Amino acid sequence: MYVWSKRVVVTLLAVFGVLEAVLWVTATGESSSVLAVRTTHWLALNYGFMLTWVFVWMFDQARVRGKNVWVWLPPFLIAPLPTLMAFVLILQRRAR
């Protein structure tokens, strides 16, 4: 069963790229952040646990399909969302 279509993934990657560009352009301001340190730490902790959970899922999916997941680790650490989308699309290709 194929859950993701290529059109949806390309659209999501394009939106991700645009939002990332907007973030980089607006983040160069000189004002200080309004987030509390505790909030920032809580967000970072949750994000780290989410990345761990997603990579464990990727490991399980690759193991089931007989693929090597460790080649996906470096790009996953740099850009998790686009790597996850590419991983899902590549694993969903029909076997020849």
GUDREN-547018 format. One record per atom (N, C-alpha, C): residue number from 1; atom name; x, y, z. Coordinates in steps of 0.02 Angstrom, whole numbers, m for minus. Layout:
<atoms>
ATOM     i   at       c1       c2       c3
ATOM   NUM   CA        X        Y        Z
...
</atoms>
This chain:
<atoms>
ATOM     i   at       c1       c2       c3
ATOM     1    N       42      m59        0
ATOM     1   CA        0        0        0
ATOM     1    C       44       62        0
ATOM     2    N       31      107      m44
ATOM     2   CA       70      168      m50
ATOM     2    C       31      226      m19
ATOM     3    N       59      254       34
ATOM     3   CA       25      307       71
ATOM     3    C       43      375       41
ATOM     4    N      106      384       22
ATOM     4   CA      130      448       m2
ATOM     4    C      129      449      m78
ATOM     5    N      105      503     m107
ATOM     5   CA      111      512     m179
ATOM     5    C      169      560     m191
ATOM     6    N      198      555     m250
ATOM     6   CA      256      598     m266
ATOM     6    C      235      671     m266
ATOM     7    N      175      686     m288
ATOM     7   CA      152      755     m290
ATOM     7    C      148      785     m220
ATOM     8    N      123      746     m173
ATOM     8   CA      118      770     m103
ATOM     8    C      188      782      m74
ATOM     9    N      233      736      m86
ATOM     9   CA      301      743      m58
ATOM     9    C      337      801      m89
ATOM    10    N      332      810     m154
ATOM    10   CA      366      867     m186
ATOM    10    C      337      933     m160
ATOM    11    N      271      936     m152
ATOM    11   CA      239      996     m125
ATOM    11    C      263     1009      m53
ATOM    12    N      265      957      m11
ATOM    12   CA      288      966       57
ATOM    12    C      361      987       60
ATOM    13    N      403      959       17
ATOM    13   CA      473      980       16
ATOM    13    C      481     1052       m7
ATOM    14    N      440     1074      m55
ATOM    14   CA      442     1143      m78
ATOM    14    C      420     1190      m23
ATOM    15    N      366     1173       12
ATOM    15   CA      342     1214       67
ATOM    15    C      395     1217      122
ATOM    16    N      426     1160      137
ATOM    16   CA      479     1158      187
ATOM    16    C      536     1205      167
ATOM    17    N      556     1203      104
ATOM    17   CA      610     1246       80
ATOM    17    C      593     1320       86
ATOM    18    N      532     1337       68
ATOM    18   CA      510     1407       72
ATOM    18    C      508     1430      145
ATOM    19    N      479     1389      188
ATOM    19   CA      476     1407      259
ATOM    19    C      546     1412      290
ATOM    20    N      591     1368      270
ATOM    20   CA      660     1371      295
ATOM    20    C      694     1436      273
ATOM    21    N      682     1455      210
ATOM    21   CA      711     1518      185
ATOM    21    C      683     1578      223
ATOM    22    N      618     1578      236
ATOM    22   CA      587     1632      274
ATOM    22    C      616     1634      345
ATOM    23    N      625     1576      375
ATOM    23   CA      654     1574      443
ATOM    23    C      724     1604      443
ATOM    24    N      765     1586      395
ATOM    24   CA      834     1612      394
ATOM    24    C      836     1687      382
ATOM    25    N      789     1712      340
ATOM    25   CA      788     1783      326
ATOM    25    C      765     1822      387
ATOM    26    N      714     1797      422
ATOM    26   CA      688     1834      479
ATOM    26    C      727     1823      543
ATOM    27    N      769     1773      546
ATOM    27   CA      806     1758      608
ATOM    27    C      869     1799      615
ATOM    28    N      884     1841      567
ATOM    28   CA      946     1880      571
ATOM    28    C      936     1947      607
ATOM    29    N      880     1955      640
ATOM    29   CA      867     2017      677
ATOM    29    C      912     2024      737
ATOM    30    N      914     2085      765
ATOM    30   CA      957     2098      822
ATOM    30    C      920     2096      888
ATOM    31    N      855     2085      887
ATOM    31   CA      818     2084      950
ATOM    31    C      827     2017      986
ATOM    32    N      818     2018     1051
ATOM    32   CA      826     1956     1090
ATOM    32    C      762     1914     1086
ATOM    33    N      769     1851     1101
ATOM    33   CA      713     1805     1098
ATOM    33    C      666     1817     1157
ATOM    34    N      602     1804     1145
ATOM    34   CA      552     1811     1199
ATOM    34    C      537     1744     1231
ATOM    35    N      567     1690     1207
ATOM    35   CA      557     1624     1237
ATOM    35    C      598     1617     1301
ATOM    36    N      568     1588     1351
ATOM    36   CA      605     1575     1413
ATOM    36    C      656     1519     1400
ATOM    37    N      709     1518     1438
ATOM    37   CA      760     1466     1431
ATOM    37    C      730     1397     1444
ATOM    38    N      686     1393     1494
ATOM    38   CA      654     1329     1509
ATOM    38    C      612     1304     1450
ATOM    39    N      577     1348     1417
ATOM    39   CA      537     1330     1359
ATOM    39    C      581     1305     1302
ATOM    40    N      636     1339     1291
ATOM    40   CA      682     1319     1238
ATOM    40    C      712     1250     1253
ATOM    41    N      730     1238     1315
ATOM    41   CA      757     1172     1333
ATOM    41    C      704     1117     1325
ATOM    42    N      643     1132     1344
ATOM    42   CA      588     1084     1337
ATOM    42    C      576     1067     1264
ATOM    43    N      576     1117     1221
ATOM    43   CA      567     1106     1149
ATOM    43    C      625     1065     1121
ATOM    44    N      685     1081     1140
ATOM    44   CA      744     1044     1115
ATOM    44    C      742      971     1138
ATOM    45    N      722      959     1200
ATOM    45   CA      717      891     1226
ATOM    45    C      664      851     1188
ATOM    46    N      606      881     1178
ATOM    46   CA      553      847     1140
ATOM    46    C      574      833     1068
ATOM    47    N      608      881     1037
ATOM    47   CA      631      873      968
ATOM    47    C      682      815      964
ATOM    48    N      727      812     1012
ATOM    48   CA      777      759     1013
ATOM    48    C      745      690     1021
ATOM    49    N      696      684     1065
ATOM    49   CA      661      621     1074
ATOM    49    C      621      602     1012
ATOM    50    N      591      652      979
ATOM    50   CA      554      638      918
ATOM    50    C      601      613      863
ATOM    51    N      659      643      857
ATOM    51   CA      708      621      807
ATOM    51    C      731      549      821
ATOM    52    N      741      534      884
ATOM    52   CA      760      465      903
ATOM    52    C      705      416      884
ATOM    53    N      643      433      900
ATOM    53   CA      587      389      884
ATOM    53    C      580      379      809
ATOM    54    N      587      432      770
ATOM    54   CA      581      427      697
ATOM    54    C      638      384      669
ATOM    55    N      699      393      694
ATOM    55   CA      754      353      668
ATOM    55    C      746      279      686
ATOM    56    N      719      264      745
ATOM    56   CA      705      195      762
ATOM    56    C      653      166      714
ATOM    57    N      603      206      697
ATOM    57   CA      553      183      649
ATOM    57    C      585      171      580
ATOM    58    N      630      217      559
ATOM    58   CA      665      208      495
ATOM    58    C      707      144      497
ATOM    59    N      741      132      553
ATOM    59   CA      782       72      561
ATOM    59    C      739       10      553
ATOM    60    N      681        9      585
ATOM    60   CA      636      m48      582
ATOM    60    C      610      m58      511
ATOM    61    N      591       m5      477
ATOM    61   CA      565      m11      409
ATOM    61    C      619      m35      361
ATOM    62    N      680      m11      369
ATOM    62   CA      735      m33      326
ATOM    62    C      752     m106      339
ATOM    63    N      751     m126      403
ATOM    63   CA      766     m196      420
ATOM    63    C      714     m243      390
ATOM    64    N      651     m224      393
ATOM    64   CA      597     m265      365
ATOM    64    C      607     m274      290
ATOM    65    N      631     m222      257
ATOM    65   CA      639     m224      183
ATOM    65    C      708     m246      162
ATOM    66    N      752     m261      209
ATOM    66   CA      819     m285      192
ATOM    66    C      864     m230      166
ATOM    67    N      855     m169      187
ATOM    67   CA      896     m112      165
ATOM    67    C      942      m90      222
ATOM    68    N      993      m50      205
ATOM    68   CA     1039      m24      254
ATOM    68    C     1017       46      275
ATOM    69    N     1003       56      339
ATOM    69   CA      979      120      363
ATOM    69    C     1035      167      382
ATOM    70    N     1095      141      395
ATOM    70   CA     1149      182      420
ATOM    70    C     1173      234      370
ATOM    71    N     1163      223      305
ATOM    71   CA     1182      273      256
ATOM    71    C     1136      334      260
ATOM    72    N     1078      326      291
ATOM    72   CA     1030      381      299
ATOM    72    C     1043      423      361
ATOM    73    N     1087      401      406
ATOM    73   CA     1098      437      469
ATOM    73    C     1129      506      459
ATOM    74    N     1183      515      420
ATOM    74   CA     1211      583      413
ATOM    74    C     1162      634      384
ATOM    75    N     1127      618      329
ATOM    75   CA     1079      669      306
ATOM    75    C     1021      679      354
ATOM    76    N     1003      626      391
ATOM    76   CA      948      632      440
ATOM    76    C      967      680      496
ATOM    77    N     1030      679      517
ATOM    77   CA     1052      724      570
ATOM    77    C     1054      796      547
ATOM    78    N     1066      807      483
ATOM    78   CA     1069      875      456
ATOM    78    C     1000      903      441
ATOM    79    N      958      864      407
ATOM    79   CA      891      886      388
ATOM    79    C      842      828      395
ATOM    80    N      813      819      453
ATOM    80   CA      771      760      466
ATOM    80    C      709      754      421
ATOM    81    N      671      808      413
ATOM    81   CA      609      802      375
ATOM    81    C      619      785      302
ATOM    82    N      662      820      265
ATOM    82   CA      672      800      195
ATOM    82    C      702      730      188
ATOM    83    N      746      711      234
ATOM    83   CA      774      644      232
ATOM    83    C      721      592      244
ATOM    84    N      677      604      291
ATOM    84   CA      622      557      305
ATOM    84    C      577      550      244
ATOM    85    N      561      605      212
ATOM    85   CA      519      602      152
ATOM    85    C      552      563       96
ATOM    86    N      616      576       85
ATOM    86   CA      653      539       33
ATOM    86    C      657      465       50
ATOM    87    N      669      450      113
ATOM    87   CA      673      381      137
ATOM    87    C      607      344      122
ATOM    88    N      551      376      139
ATOM    88   CA      486      344      128
ATOM    88    C      474      334       53
ATOM    89    N      490      384       12
ATOM    89   CA      479      377      m60
ATOM    89    C      523      322      m90
ATOM    90    N      585      318      m69
ATOM    90   CA      630      267      m96
ATOM    90    C      610      197      m74
ATOM    91    N      588      190      m12
ATOM    91   CA      566      124       12
ATOM    91    C      501      102      m21
ATOM    92    N      462      149      m47
ATOM    92   CA      398      132      m77
ATOM    92    C      403      115     m151
ATOM    93    N      462      121     m179
ATOM    93   CA      469      102     m250
ATOM    93    C      452       29     m258
ATOM    94    N      422       14     m313
ATOM    94   CA      404      m56     m327
ATOM    94    C      467      m97     m340
ATOM    95    N      467     m158     m316
ATOM    95   CA      523     m202     m327
ATOM    95    C      523     m223     m401
ATOM    96    N      581     m225     m430
ATOM    96   CA      585     m242     m501
ATOM    96    C      594     m317     m509
</atoms>
